[in-house]
Amino acid sequence: MSSARRIPGLDGLRALSIVMVLASHVAGSAVIGGAAIGVPHIPLGEAHAWGKVGVRVFFVISGFLITKLLLDEGRRHGGVSIGAFYVRRAYRILPAYLAYLAVLITLRTVGWVDIPTNDLVHAATYTTNFDVERSWLVSHIWSLSVEEHYYLVWPIAFALLRPKYAFYAALGACLLSPIARYLVFAKLPGDLDALVWQATPCVADSIATGCLLAYARDRTARVEVGGPAVFLDRCLEITRGSSWTYLALLPAFFTYLLEDRPTIWTLAAVSFSNVAFAIVVDRAVTTQSDFVGRVLCRPWIERLGVLSYSLYLWQQLFIRQSVVDDPPVWAALCAFPVNIVVALACAHLSYEGIERVALRRRPRWSNR
């Protein structure tokens, strides 16, 4: 998306989300505090929840943004072009992603990493979120796989069902995902429990919540859909006017500490957190005049948000769970805080040297 079309507040939220993900990974990494090799795993409280919250916020943002763009395109052109959508997404996502996979294959070829072929196949086909025993260097691709499934299905549903009925498809996802989560916990073997927070049917409601937010904020869409969308907008009006809305992230964070109570967590807690994230996104894009809004719009924070996709991709190389068998130079790069600096540098190079170059070469006909 060009800078001219960027929505104020969203990049700041992306920055906040990627910081939570990085904090989660660093807290569970093998190297922290400057030592290069052999430092034991250091858990920091319930830091795993930070990463889960960060990824879910990304999902809500994605659902909101893509649906908003589809609604806008439908108004301008009388419908959406599925082909143009896929081209835009491919030029935005695939260049950096393929570069990351190429680096992994190269490192595997020279013997620096041991990545099973099966893991690379899952990564190449965006099915990593169904591979519960994947290696660390492709572990984070689970969320990108979920996003790709959304990009594949949602534009088709939007075009075939028309905006009015696509709204109800998103609402249906919000209602069915909790059931999918519960069934995974209740019916599948224990070693497949990880699917509850990464399989697409189990997490689709986070993205769908963002889709519903886009409808609620769009006046024309509210008129077309009618009562349910109008109701959502009126509910959001209650929270939209207060800067205290950002505190909704706190109870949303604590819902992820309820995973040891699977019935509550699967059927209610995650849905509650999705609503909280949507409330925060709504506030962030509505006004940037309060203290939090101004902070989110600081240039360096927005820049971090712009780099969030590249940073999410490349940080996995340097925030490692084990470096004992790594070459000394690479192990040294994985020492905290050097690894954060190196990850940021890689993200910058990836964005400027790969992503922006690809976007400039995107066919003009796909810009609708």
Summary of the structure (lengths in Angstrom):
residues: 368
radius of gyration: 20.3
end to end distance: 11.3
largest distance: 61.9
contacts: 1235
relative contact order: 0.17
helix: 77%
strand: 0%
